[in-house]
Amino acid sequence: MPIVDVQLVAEGPNVPSGLAARLAESLAGVFSSPTGRVWVRLSLLPSTQYAENGVRAPDALPVFVRVLHADLPPDDALSTQAQAISKAVAACVARPSQWVHVEYAPAGRGRMAFGGRLLR
């Protein structure tokens, strides 16, 4: 762990080749994770399927990031980590970091199973 879902709002249907791997490597640095411990699931949301109230077209297309940790970091570390995630993802997708939005899922311990084995 962690498992990171990255959803790119994009105008075209193509995701740059190797982007998921670049995200995984960059985020592994943020989390100080050993090899094979950061999993990235990358998806594309067509810009026609995204809207903001009161805004005809956003200045830049956002990126939504959802992070699932086995155990959430302490509150004081979340802000620092969220900033580092935003910067790392922004660098990989060539977008401003202020358009990268990070959401933390509830802790996965006791809720996630890998190969049928509950993470305890």
Residue pairs with C-beta under 8 A, 6 or more apart in sequence:
1 37
1 39
1 68
1 69
1 70
1 108
1 112
1 119
2 27
2 31
2 33
2 37
2 38
2 39
2 67
2 68
2 69
2 70
3 39
3 41
3 67
3 68
3 108
4 23
4 24
4 27
4 38
4 39
4 40
4 41
4 65
4 66
4 67
4 68
5 40
5 41
5 43
5 64
5 65
5 66
5 68
6 20
6 23
6 40
6 41
6 42
6 43
6 63
6 64
6 65
6 89
7 43
7 44
7 45
7 63
7 64
7 65
7 66
8 15
8 42
8 43
8 44
8 45
8 61
8 63
8 93
9 45
9 46
9 47
9 50
9 61
9 62
9 63
9 64
10 44
10 45
10 46
10 47
10 61
11 46
11 47
11 61
13 44
13 46
15 42
15 44
19 42
19 92
19 93
20 40
20 41
20 42
22 92
23 40
23 42
23 88
23 89
23 92
23 93
24 38
24 39
24 40
26 88
26 89
26 91
26 92
27 33
27 38
27 40
27 85
27 88
27 89
28 34
28 35
28 37
28 38
29 88
30 81
30 84
30 85
30 88
31 37
31 38
31 81
45 64
47 61
50 61
50 62
52 58
60 95
60 96
60 99
61 95
61 99
62 95
62 99
62 100
62 101
63 89
63 90
63 93
63 95
63 99
63 100
63 101
64 101
64 103
65 85
65 86
65 89
65 100
65 101
65 102
65 103
66 102
66 103
66 104
66 105
67 85
67 102
67 103
67 104
67 105
68 105
68 108
68 112
69 104
69 105
69 107
69 108
70 107
70 108
70 109
70 112
70 119
71 107
71 109
72 78
72 104
72 106
72 107
73 81
78 104
82 102
82 104
83 97
85 100
85 102
86 97
86 98
86 100
86 102
87 97
89 97
89 100
90 96
90 97
90 99
90 100
93 100
108 119
109 119
109 120
110 118
110 119
110 120
111 119
112 118
112 119
113 119
